[in-house]
Amino acid sequence: MVAVRTEKLAIMKLGHLAAAGAFVAVALIGSVPANAQVNLAWCSTDKDGAMNCLYPTLAACEATVRGEGGECVPNPRSPN
């Protein structure tokens, strides 16, 4: 009986350790500095001239600016 309980506790601790490790990994991989810029292939521009290069495709950009009065342009900083 004691051996079964000890084994269950060990499995629970291992599970908690694995969950904590996964959380730390996601936090480190997903963290981006606040001043980091995303430079994908397409940019949206708004009526004030602000440019956001957040779109991998023209269709994705157009879906975002539709109805907002903006337009989509190729990213001038894109290596493609």
matplotlib code that plots the C-alpha trace (Angstrom):
import matplotlib.pyplot as plt

x = [0.0, 2.8, 4.7, 1.6, 1.1, 4.8, 4.6, 1.5, 3.2, 6.3, 4.1, 2.3, 5.5, 6.8, 3.6, 4.0, 7.6, 6.7, 4.0, 6.2, 8.9, 6.5, 5.2, 8.8, 9.6, 6.5, 7.2, 10.8, 10.1, 7.0, 8.6, 9.5, 10.9, 8.3, 10.2, 10.6, 9.2, 7.5, 8.4, 6.4, 5.9, 2.8, 2.1, -1.1, -1.2, -3.9, -5.2, -2.6, 0.3, 1.0, 2.5, 2.2, 4.0, 2.2, 0.8, 2.4, 0.0, -1.8, -5.1, -4.5, -3.6, -6.7, -9.0, -7.7, -8.0, -11.3, -13.7, -11.1, -10.0, -6.4, -4.4, -1.9, 1.6, 4.6, 7.0, 9.8, 12.1, 11.3, 14.2, 11.8]
y = [0.0, 2.4, 1.6, 2.3, 5.7, 6.6, 5.7, 7.9, 10.8, 10.3, 10.3, 13.5, 15.3, 14.3, 15.6, 18.9, 19.2, 18.5, 21.0, 23.7, 22.9, 23.2, 26.6, 27.9, 26.8, 28.5, 31.6, 31.8, 30.9, 33.2, 36.2, 39.1, 42.4, 45.2, 47.1, 44.2, 44.8, 42.2, 42.5, 40.1, 40.3, 42.7, 45.9, 47.7, 51.5, 53.6, 57.1, 58.6, 56.8, 54.3, 51.1, 47.7, 44.8, 42.0, 40.0, 36.9, 37.2, 40.0, 38.3, 38.4, 42.1, 42.9, 41.0, 43.2, 46.6, 45.9, 48.5, 50.5, 52.7, 51.4, 49.8, 47.0, 47.4, 45.1, 45.5, 47.8, 46.1, 42.6, 40.6, 39.1]
z = [0.0, 0.9, -2.3, -4.5, -2.7, -3.2, -6.8, -7.3, -5.6, -7.8, -10.9, -9.8, -9.1, -12.5, -14.1, -12.3, -13.3, -16.9, -16.9, -15.4, -17.9, -20.8, -19.4, -19.1, -22.7, -24.1, -22.2, -23.4, -27.0, -27.3, -25.7, -28.0, -26.9, -26.9, -29.5, -31.9, -35.3, -37.4, -41.1, -43.2, -47.0, -47.0, -45.1, -44.4, -44.4, -42.9, -43.7, -41.4, -43.2, -40.4, -41.8, -40.2, -41.9, -40.3, -43.2, -45.0, -48.0, -49.9, -49.1, -45.4, -45.6, -47.7, -45.3, -42.5, -44.2, -46.0, -44.7, -42.8, -45.7, -45.8, -48.5, -48.8, -50.2, -50.6, -47.6, -48.7, -46.2, -47.2, -48.7, -51.3]

ax = plt.figure().add_subplot(projection="3d")
ax.plot(x, y, z, "-o")
ax.set_aspect("equal")
plt.show()
